[in-house]
């Protein structure tokens, strides 16, 4: 359980939100040219890191808008909240 | 190994049970092993045991970052069953259940395996049809399974609220009578003791920090106790599988989620079976100490923190009271979470990897405990023979690129 700072509604309980999984997975530009392995990587393979993770959330019981967050998967501390389509802050 | 029996119990009673020897040694790691197993949970220990017993490979180390029993093997809700839908799953889970049936004798350790039956409830027409389909599939695969009417359910489990006026009325259930529970700590200890007696080194408090490769082969593991050379490496790290695989440069189709459970204060025997409901969502049994043991669905986000949360506790309690109104004033004793490795098709990954000598066994997600002996059996064969055991073959990592997924979300019984 933790608080999430919705970009539109402010800090709310995590139970109001749904997690949409890992962020920044882009649909392949030319699917017809893709190998089965590359498809599998896009569809199924996940980074699943222990530590800093970037993921999509939706404020399902609030404004129902999507956004990205950067969260530590051990401490659950959220270090950034940024809108869809934006690059994560401080991307190395 | 001291054989446990009524005689050894009497012998040690004379010393007030203060002189029992250690159940397994506590060796320092050797420089090199034929096989290193990463992860001393149930599946890892079972793998080491069957490597030694069935394949004669005894130069084996099990490397565990905590102590034996500290991970998911000691955090599950101890349910054992084999009523899975597809042939591939039915085969491996049923193999596992058959192994369970003789395991206490084989390991000379009382696993308190109790075939008290597992009820899966249906609360709507869709549930009922899915249940009937699964029962039929089970019977075609030689797995005992039957459908009970609400009246039969009430007779079998009187404290269950089967009133048609219930918010989620019980319309029917499947019952696998050979299913049941086992004491999970005993499973870990029993396999550890038996593997140790066959020469396996169980190295506790030793975390793997890296995997060394020589060209396309695995060469050994870097640990907090130094480098250990290995001919073959088996990674059985459950919730941390992605982390271990990343050390070898592999990506897995796995996400790690907390799965929560809790137990009540001990009460007199009221529930002699296991009751599972995917619709109201709780699965519940009564331990031999009298505690009601209940489990939840996974938390909706990835996490490596073994912590529980109040909203899940509330949901579990609400479901429990809905199904068993007599529990409304029951107090809860403790709650916890384990980190489970969830696969997109709710089936495990057992087999080879693109790296020679590096094998994986993971993705058991919310239902790995029941598979402990079968998983170890099939994985030991895969490592020893360097080719997948027939039971493991359908569960290869390649299924995610071939598209031959084994969708067991219905039988998994835990919401993903």
Contacts between the chains, C-beta under 8 A, distances in Angstrom:
chain1	res1	chain2	res2	distance
A	1	B	309	3.9
A	1	B	310	6.2
A	1	B	311	6.3
A	14	B	301	7.7
A	15	B	311	4.8
A	18	B	300	6.2
A	19	B	300	5.1
A	19	B	301	4.1
A	19	B	302	7.7
A	21	B	255	7.2
A	21	B	302	7.9
A	36	B	401	4.2
A	36	B	402	7.0
A	36	B	403	7.8
A	37	B	401	5.0
A	39	B	401	7.0
A	40	B	253	7.5
A	40	B	400	4.4
A	40	B	401	3.9
A	41	B	251	6.8
A	43	B	344	7.9
A	43	B	400	7.5
A	44	B	253	3.6
A	44	B	344	5.3
A	44	B	400	4.6
A	45	B	251	4.2
A	45	B	252	6.7
A	45	B	253	5.4
A	45	B	400	7.5
A	46	B	242	7.4
A	46	B	251	7.5
A	46	B	252	7.5
A	46	B	253	6.6
A	46	B	254	6.7
A	46	B	255	5.4
A	47	B	242	7.6
A	47	B	251	7.5
A	48	B	242	3.8
A	48	B	243	7.9
A	48	B	252	7.2
A	48	B	254	5.9
A	48	B	255	5.2
A	48	B	256	5.7
A	48	B	302	6.3
A	49	B	242	7.6
A	49	B	243	7.8
A	49	B	246	7.9
A	50	B	240	7.1
A	50	B	242	7.9
A	50	B	243	5.1
A	50	B	256	7.9
A	50	B	304	4.7
A	53	B	302	6.6
A	55	B	301	7.3
A	55	B	302	7.3
A	71	B	301	8.0
A	73	B	256	7.6
A	73	B	302	5.6
A	73	B	303	5.3
A	73	B	304	5.1
A	73	B	305	7.4
A	74	B	303	7.6
A	74	B	304	5.0
A	74	B	305	5.4
A	75	B	305	7.2
A	76	B	303	6.8
A	76	B	305	6.3
